[in-house]
Amino acid sequence: MWPENRSLTIPYTGSGLLSRFSPRSSLSCPPSASCAGLKPNQCCTIIYTSGTTGNPKGVMLSHDNITWTARAAGEYVHLKTALEGQESVVSYLPLSHVAAQMIDIWLPVTFGVETYFAQPDALKGSLVDTLREVRPTAFMGVPRVWEKMQERMKSVGAKSSTLKKKIAVWAKAVGLETNLKRMNGSVELPMNYRLARALVYKKVRKALGLDRCTKCYTGAAPITKDTLEFFLSLDIVVYELYGMSESSGPHTVSFPTSYRMSSCGKEITGCQTMFFKPDQEGVGEVCFAGRHVFMGYLNMEDKTKEAIDGEGWLHSGDLGRHDEYGFLYITGRIKELIITAGGENIPPIPIEDAVKEAVPILSNVMLVGDKAKYLVMLMTLKSKMNLETGLSEDELTPEAVQFCQKLGSKSTKVSDIVGNKDLAVYTAIQKGVMKVNDQAISNAQKIQKWLLLNRDFSVQSGELGPTMKLKRPVVSKMYEEQIQQLYSETPDF
């Protein structure tokens, strides 16, 4: 934290930097010998993949990959240059990640964007404080960040007076309806929208530090429809983008005049998409082409040949489809597909998202069942995080405690629920699982057993990657004994 008697100062704004070192400046900086020898197709940086589906690989990105992608992506979303209007972002993700490098370094260098660096404990709870101080014009939040904001706002809202709760419910209904119409091209605003904006939306944005933010994005991992609709109801449209380290970051992007719920948007100008071996519904492996496609994996020629085919298409490993308007929808990941003993292919994410939506006390869930006769699920409860270690604690979050209270449970800790097998909570979870099972398209896609773990997942404990994405192979190995137990014992319900 800054001392009270010291203010945050910026040596140069983006426009000031441009004018100071523009061609008209009396200063001259001749290129060094090393710079003069650089070629566009030479390696500029190496990004290591997160290892969520296997061992990390070194992704080699060229100077052309980086400079072209930064320019193309920024222009596609109408990012202003420093001379047109000062944009600002908050850097909080590890700079070893491609999203952080592109958004916090390369886009700012290209467009003269101000980058503010958050505290090291940003993902442990201090990020919102930084957002309120900086008030960025653009913000990229990984799904877990948006989910944490949602939980915090729900917790605060639950303590409000009856009148404020009624106003919030009314305003959220207005916001959701208005933004769904906007999404389909409507430009008309209902009369009550302006009132809701004055009473609720403006205050929410200010509380989150997003009152100047015109570009709220999410990416790096799947986000639930529930979270998207929650912010949409508060007049905060969270635009999804999609890409990977091997595509220098973004491939498709949504923006105000071009977005759909749960879609990753459309291809950045100059990028192409092809679906490899599509099924009858048009779902196939998403493949990329364009100047953003990487050079190859460091010292892994065989892996490079697996990723880029003979025609130059980069195979993402993700499954997806286009709708009739050209919007991209990601439906799963090939390496994450669960292939049961009966040979049925099951994408886990839609089922996992449905369970979390049906049972709000759950924080992380992971579907298991590869080569097995039936599906089981590991679950964790929403608990507080230790701000020093980044590890989950035993104490439940306020939202989780409220969930328990509504059930008549007095549990306030994870150990209260798991250790005592709190009947009220376990029954509620089972009802949620049964609700999801009722919507399953086949018996093979039904969850037969589940287990509550005694602590939540975290980056520090190894279950989550740097962007809070679930590391399935790691979780499967860490909880191998518990998984085997689920397949050897009869369920409690």
C-alpha positions in Angstrom: 0.0 0.0 0.0 1.1 3.6 -0.7 2.0 5.7 2.4 -0.8 8.2 3.2 1.5 11.2 2.4 2.5 9.9 -1.0 0.4 10.0 -4.2 0.6 7.8 -7.2 2.5 9.7 -10.0 3.2 8.8 -13.6 6.4 10.0 -15.1 4.9 10.1 -18.6 1.5 9.4 -20.0 1.3 7.4 -23.2 0.8 10.6 -25.3 3.7 12.3 -23.4 6.0 9.4 -24.1 5.1 9.5 -27.8 5.7 13.2 -28.1 8.9 13.0 -26.1 10.4 10.4 -28.4 8.7 11.2 -31.7 10.7 11.9 -34.9 10.3 15.6 -34.2 12.2 15.2 -30.9 15.8 16.6 -30.8 16.8 13.3 -29.1 18.0 10.5 -31.3 18.5 6.9 -30.4 20.4 5.0 -33.1 19.6 1.3 -33.1 22.1 -1.0 -31.5 23.9 -3.7 -33.5 21.8 -6.3 -31.8 18.5 -4.5 -32.8 19.7 -3.9 -36.3 20.3 -7.6 -36.8 16.8 -8.7 -35.7 14.4 -10.2 -38.3 10.6 -10.3 -38.1 10.6 -14.1 -38.2 13.1 -14.6 -35.4 12.0 -15.7 -32.0 11.1 -12.9 -29.7 9.8 -14.6 -26.6 9.1 -18.1 -25.2 5.8 -18.7 -23.4 5.4 -22.0 -21.5 2.0 -23.6 -21.6 0.2 -24.0 -18.3 0.4 -27.8 -18.3 -3.4 -28.2 -17.6 -3.6 -31.2 -20.0 0.1 -32.4 -20.0 3.7 -31.3 -19.5 4.4 -27.6 -20.2 5.8 -26.8 -23.7 7.9 -23.8 -24.7 5.9 -21.8 -27.3 8.2 -19.7 -29.6 6.6 -16.5 -30.7 8.4 -14.3 -33.3 8.7 -10.6 -33.4 6.1 -10.6 -36.2 3.7 -12.8 -34.2 3.8 -10.3 -31.4 3.7 -7.0 -33.3 1.1 -8.1 -35.8 -1.2 -9.6 -33.2 -1.0 -6.6 -30.9 -1.8 -4.2 -33.8 -4.6 -6.4 -35.2 -6.3 -7.1 -31.9 -6.1 -3.5 -30.7 -7.6 -2.2 -33.9 -10.3 -4.9 -33.9 -11.6 -3.8 -30.5 -11.2 -0.1 -31.3 -8.5 0.5 -28.7 -7.6 4.2 -28.7 -4.0 5.3 -29.2 -2.6 7.7 -26.6 -3.1 10.6 -29.0 -6.8 9.8 -29.4 -7.6 9.2 -25.7 -5.6 7.7 -22.8 -6.5 4.0 -22.2 -5.4 2.3 -19.0 -5.1 -1.3 -17.8 -4.3 -3.1 -14.6 -1.6 -5.9 -14.7 -2.2 -8.7 -12.1 -1.7 -12.0 -14.0 1.8 -13.6 -14.1 3.7 -12.0 -17.0 4.8 -15.5 -18.0 1.3 -16.0 -19.4 0.6 -14.9 -22.9 -2.6 -13.0 -22.0 -0.6 -10.9 -19.5 2.2 -10.2 -21.9 -0.2 -9.2 -24.7 -2.5 -7.1 -22.6 -0.1 -5.6 -20.1 3.0 -5.1 -22.4 2.6 -5.5 -26.1 -0.8 -3.7 -26.6 0.3 -0.8 -24.3 3.6 -0.5 -26.2 1.7 -0.5 -29.5 -1.1 1.9 -28.6 0.5 4.0 -25.7 -1.7 2.4 -23.0 -1.0 3.1 -19.3 -0.2 -0.1 -17.4 -0.6 -0.1 -13.6 0.8 -3.0 -11.7 -1.3 -4.5 -9.0 0.0 -5.7 -5.6 1.5 -9.2 -5.5 -1.5 -10.4 -3.5 -4.0 -9.2 -6.2 -5.5 -12.7 -6.6 -5.8 -13.1 -2.9 -8.2 -10.2 -2.5 -6.5 -6.8 -3.1 -7.3 -6.6 -6.9 -10.6 -4.7 -6.4 -8.8 -2.1 -4.3 -6.3 -1.5 -7.1 -9.2 -1.3 -9.6 -10.9 1.4 -7.5 -7.7 3.4 -7.4 -6.8 3.1 -11.1 -10.3 3.1 -12.6 -9.0 1.4 -15.8 -10.7 1.9 -19.2 -10.2 -1.8 -20.1 -10.0 -4.9 -17.9 -9.3 -8.5 -18.6 -10.5 -10.7 -15.8 -10.0 -14.5 -15.8 -13.3 -16.3 -14.9 -12.3 -16.9 -11.3 -11.9 -13.1 -10.8 -15.4 -12.4 -12.1 -16.8 -15.3 -10.0 -15.1 -13.9 -6.8 -16.5 -10.4 -7.6 -20.0 -12.0 -8.0 -19.7 -13.9 -4.7 -18.5 -10.7 -2.9 -21.4 -8.7 -4.3 -24.0 -11.3 -3.4 -22.6 -11.4 0.1 -22.9 -7.6 0.5 -26.3 -7.6 -1.1 -27.6 -10.2 1.4 -26.9 -7.8 4.2 -28.8 -5.0 2.7 -32.2 -3.7 3.8 -35.4 -5.2 2.4 -36.0 -2.0 0.3 -32.5 -2.1 -1.2 -32.9 -5.8 -2.0 -36.2 -5.1 -3.9 -34.6 -2.3 -5.8 -31.6 -4.5 -6.7 -33.9 -7.3 -7.9 -35.9 -4.9 -10.0 -32.8 -3.2 -11.5 -31.2 -6.6 -12.3 -34.3 -7.7 -14.2 -34.3 -4.4 -16.2 -30.5 -4.7 -16.9 -30.7 -8.3 -18.1 -33.7 -7.6 -20.4 -32.1 -4.5 -21.8 -28.7 -6.0 -22.5 -30.2 -9.2 -24.1 -32.1 -6.9 -26.5 -28.9 -4.9 -27.1 -27.1 -8.2 -27.9 -29.7 -8.8 -30.7 -29.2 -5.4 -32.2 -31.8 -3.3 -30.4 -30.8 0.3 -29.6 -33.9 1.4 -27.8 -33.6 1.9 -24.0 -36.7 1.4 -21.8 -37.7 4.4 -19.6 -36.9 2.5 -16.4 -33.4 1.7 -17.5 -32.2 5.3 -16.8 -33.6 5.1 -13.3 -32.0 1.7 -12.7 -28.7 3.1 -14.0 -28.8 6.0 -11.6 -29.9 3.9 -8.6 -27.9 0.8 -9.0 -25.6 0.3 -12.1 -23.4 3.4 -11.6 -22.9 2.6 -7.9 -21.9 -1.0 -8.7 -19.4 0.1 -11.3 -17.9 2.6 -8.9 -17.6 0.0 -6.1 -15.7 -2.3 -8.5 -13.5 0.4 -9.9 -15.1 -0.2 -13.4 -16.9 3.2 -13.7 -14.6 4.2 -16.6 -14.2 0.7 -18.1 -15.8 0.3 -21.6 -14.1 -3.0 -22.3 -14.6 -5.8 -19.7 -13.1 -9.1 -21.0 -12.8 -12.6 -19.8 -10.7 -15.5 -21.2 -8.0 -18.1 -20.5 -10.6 -20.5 -19.1 -14.4 -21.2 -19.5 -16.8 -18.9 -17.7 -20.3 -20.0 -16.6 -23.5 -18.5 -18.1 -24.6 -17.7 -14.5 -21.7 -15.3 -14.0 -22.2 -13.7 -17.4 -25.9 -13.1 -16.8 -25.2 -11.8 -13.3 -23.0 -9.0 -14.6 -25.2 -8.5 -17.6 -28.1 -7.8 -15.2 -25.9 -5.1 -13.6 -25.3 -3.5 -17.0 -21.7 -4.8 -17.1 -21.2 -6.7 -20.3 -18.3 -9.2 -20.0 -17.0 -9.9 -23.4 -15.4 -13.3 -24.1 -12.3 -13.8 -26.1 -10.5 -17.0 -27.1 -7.1 -18.0 -28.1 -4.0 -19.8 -26.8 -0.3 -19.3 -26.3 0.3 -20.9 -29.7 -1.8 -18.1 -31.4 0.1 -15.3 -29.6 -3.0 -14.8 -27.4 -6.3 -13.8 -29.0 -7.9 -15.5 -32.1 -11.5 -14.5 -31.6 -12.9 -11.5 -29.7 -16.3 -10.1 -28.7 -16.9 -6.3 -28.5 -20.0 -4.0 -28.0 -21.4 -4.2 -31.5 -20.6 -7.9 -31.9 -21.3 -10.4 -29.1 -23.5 -13.3 -28.1 -24.0 -14.9 -24.7 -21.4 -17.7 -24.1 -19.8 -17.0 -27.5 -16.1 -16.2 -27.9 -16.8 -13.7 -30.6 -15.5 -13.6 -34.1 -12.1 -13.9 -35.7 -9.7 -10.9 -35.5 -9.2 -9.4 -39.0 -6.6 -11.4 -40.7 -7.3 -14.7 -38.8 -9.1 -17.7 -40.1 -10.9 -20.6 -38.5 -11.4 -24.2 -39.8 -13.2 -27.1 -38.1 -11.4 -30.4 -38.4 -13.6 -33.4 -38.9 -16.9 -31.7 -38.0 -19.9 -33.8 -36.9 -23.5 -33.5 -38.1 -23.9 -30.4 -35.8 -20.8 -28.8 -37.2 -18.7 -29.4 -34.1 -15.1 -30.1 -34.8 -11.6 -29.4 -33.7 -11.0 -25.6 -33.9 -8.0 -24.8 -36.2 -6.3 -21.4 -36.7 -4.5 -19.8 -39.5 -2.9 -16.3 -39.7 0.2 -14.3 -38.8 -0.5 -14.9 -35.1 0.3 -18.7 -35.4 3.5 -19.5 -33.5 6.9 -20.7 -34.8 6.9 -24.0 -33.1 7.7 -25.6 -29.7 11.2 -25.2 -28.3 13.3 -28.4 -29.0 10.1 -30.3 -29.7 9.9 -30.8 -33.5 7.5 -33.8 -33.1 5.1 -31.8 -31.0 5.2 -28.9 -33.5 4.3 -31.3 -36.3 1.4 -32.6 -34.3 0.1 -29.0 -33.6 0.6 -27.6 -37.2 -0.5 -29.7 -40.1 0.9 -29.8 -43.6 -1.4 -27.1 -44.8 -0.4 -24.7 -42.0 -3.4 -25.0 -39.8 -2.8 -24.8 -36.0 -4.8 -27.5 -34.3 -6.0 -26.1 -30.9 -7.3 -29.3 -29.3 -10.5 -27.5 -28.6 -13.9 -28.5 -29.9 -16.2 -25.8 -31.3 -18.6 -24.6 -33.9 -19.8 -21.5 -35.7 -23.4 -20.3 -35.5 -25.3 -18.9 -38.5 -23.8 -15.4 -37.8 -20.2 -16.5 -37.6 -19.8 -16.4 -33.8 -17.5 -19.1 -32.3 -18.7 -21.3 -29.5 -16.3 -23.6 -27.7 -18.0 -26.8 -26.6 -15.1 -28.7 -25.0 -11.5 -29.8 -25.2 -10.4 -33.0 -26.9 -7.9 -34.0 -24.2 -10.4 -33.3 -21.5 -13.1 -35.5 -23.1 -14.1 -38.3 -20.8 -14.3 -41.6 -22.8 -16.2 -44.1 -20.6 -15.8 -47.8 -20.6 -18.8 -48.0 -22.8 -17.1 -45.8 -25.4 -19.2 -42.6 -24.9 -17.5 -39.3 -25.3 -18.5 -36.8 -22.5 -17.3 -33.2 -22.4 -16.9 -32.4 -18.6 -17.2 -28.6 -18.5 -21.0 -28.3 -19.3 -21.8 -30.8 -16.6 -19.5 -29.2 -14.1 -20.9 -25.7 -14.8 -24.4 -27.1 -14.4 -23.6 -28.6 -11.0 -22.0 -25.3 -9.7 -25.0 -23.4 -10.8 -27.4 -25.8 -9.1 -25.4 -25.9 -5.9 -24.0 -22.3 -5.2 -22.0 -23.4 -2.1 -19.6 -25.3 -4.4 -16.4 -23.7 -5.5 -14.6 -26.2 -7.7 -15.8 -29.4 -9.1 -14.1 -32.0 -11.4 -15.9 -34.8 -13.3 -14.0 -38.1 -13.4 -14.8 -41.2 -15.4 -12.3 -41.9 -18.2 -12.3 -45.6 -19.0 -14.7 -46.2 -16.1 -18.2 -47.7 -16.0 -19.8 -44.5 -14.6 -19.1 -40.8 -13.7 -18.1 -39.5 -10.3 -17.3 -36.0 -9.2 -14.9 -34.3 -6.8 -16.2 -31.2 -5.1 -14.9 -28.4 -2.9 -16.7 -25.8 -0.9 -16.4 -22.0 -1.0 -13.9 -21.1 1.7 -11.9 -18.0 2.6 -8.3 -17.7 1.3 -5.3 -17.1 3.5 -3.9 -13.7 2.2 -0.3 -14.6 3.1 -0.1 -18.1 1.8 -2.8 -18.1 -0.9 -4.1 -21.4 0.4 -7.7 -22.1 1.2 -8.8 -22.0 4.8 -11.3 -23.9 6.8 -13.7 -21.0 7.3 -16.5 -20.8 4.8 -17.1 -17.6 2.8 -20.1 -15.4 3.8 -22.1 -16.6 0.8 -21.5 -20.3 1.8 -22.5 -19.6 5.4 -25.7 -17.9 4.1 -26.4 -21.0 2.0 -26.1 -23.2 5.1 -28.3 -20.9 7.2 -31.1 -21.1 4.6 -31.0 -24.9 4.9 -31.1 -24.7 8.7 -27.5 -25.7 9.1 -25.2 -24.0 11.7 -22.0 -25.0 9.9 -19.5 -22.2 9.4 -16.4 -24.3 8.5 -15.6 -26.8 5.8 -14.7 -29.3 8.6 -18.1 -28.8 10.1 -19.7 -30.0 6.8 -17.2 -32.6 5.7 -16.2 -34.0 9.1 -19.8 -34.3 10.4 -21.4 -35.0 7.0 -23.8 -32.2 7.6 -27.1 -33.8 6.5 -28.8 -30.5 5.3 -25.8 -29.6 3.1 -25.2 -33.1 1.8 -28.9 -33.4 0.9 -28.9 -30.1 -0.9 -25.9 -31.1 -2.9 -27.5 -34.4 -3.8 -30.7 -32.6 -4.9 -28.6 -30.4 -7.1 -26.8 -33.4 -8.7 -30.1 -35.1 -9.3 -31.4 -31.9 -11.0 -28.4 -31.9 -13.3 -28.8 -35.7 -13.9 -32.5 -35.1 -15.0 -31.2 -32.9 -17.8 -28.6 -35.5 -19.0 -29.1 -36.7 -22.5 -28.1 -40.3 -21.6 -27.5 -42.4 -18.5 -23.8 -42.4 -19.2 -23.7 -38.6 -18.6 -25.2 -38.9 -15.2 -23.2 -38.4 -12.0 -23.5 -41.6 -10.0 -21.3 -40.6 -7.0 -19.6 -37.6 -5.6 -17.2 -36.6 -2.8 -16.7 -33.4 -0.9 -13.0 -32.7 -0.3 -11.7 -31.1 2.9 -10.2 -28.0 1.3 -10.7 -25.9 -1.8 -8.3 -25.9 -4.8 -5.7 -23.1 -5.3 -2.8 -22.1 -7.4 -0.4 -22.5 -4.5 -1.5 -26.1 -3.7 -1.2 -27.0 -7.3 -4.7 -27.9 -8.5 -5.1 -24.6 -10.5 -2.9 -23.0 -13.1 -1.7 -19.3 -13.1 -5.0 -18.2 -14.7 -7.0 -20.3 -12.2 -7.7 -23.0 -14.8 -8.2 -26.5 -13.4 -5.2 -28.8 -13.9 -7.0 -32.1 -14.4 -4.1 -34.5 -14.5 -2.6 -33.0 -11.3 -6.0 -33.2 -9.5 -6.4 -36.8 -10.6 -3.0 -37.8 -9.3 -3.4 -35.8 -6.0 -6.7 -37.3 -5.2 -6.2 -40.8 -6.7 -7.0 -42.5 -3.5 -10.3 -40.7 -3.0 -11.3 -41.4 -6.7 -10.5 -45.1 -6.3 -12.7 -45.0 -3.1 -15.6 -43.6 -5.1 -15.4 -46.6 -7.5 -15.2 -49.1 -4.7 -17.8 -47.9 -2.2 -21.6 -47.5 -2.5 -22.9 -44.0 -2.5 -24.3 -42.3 0.6 -27.5 -41.4 -1.1 
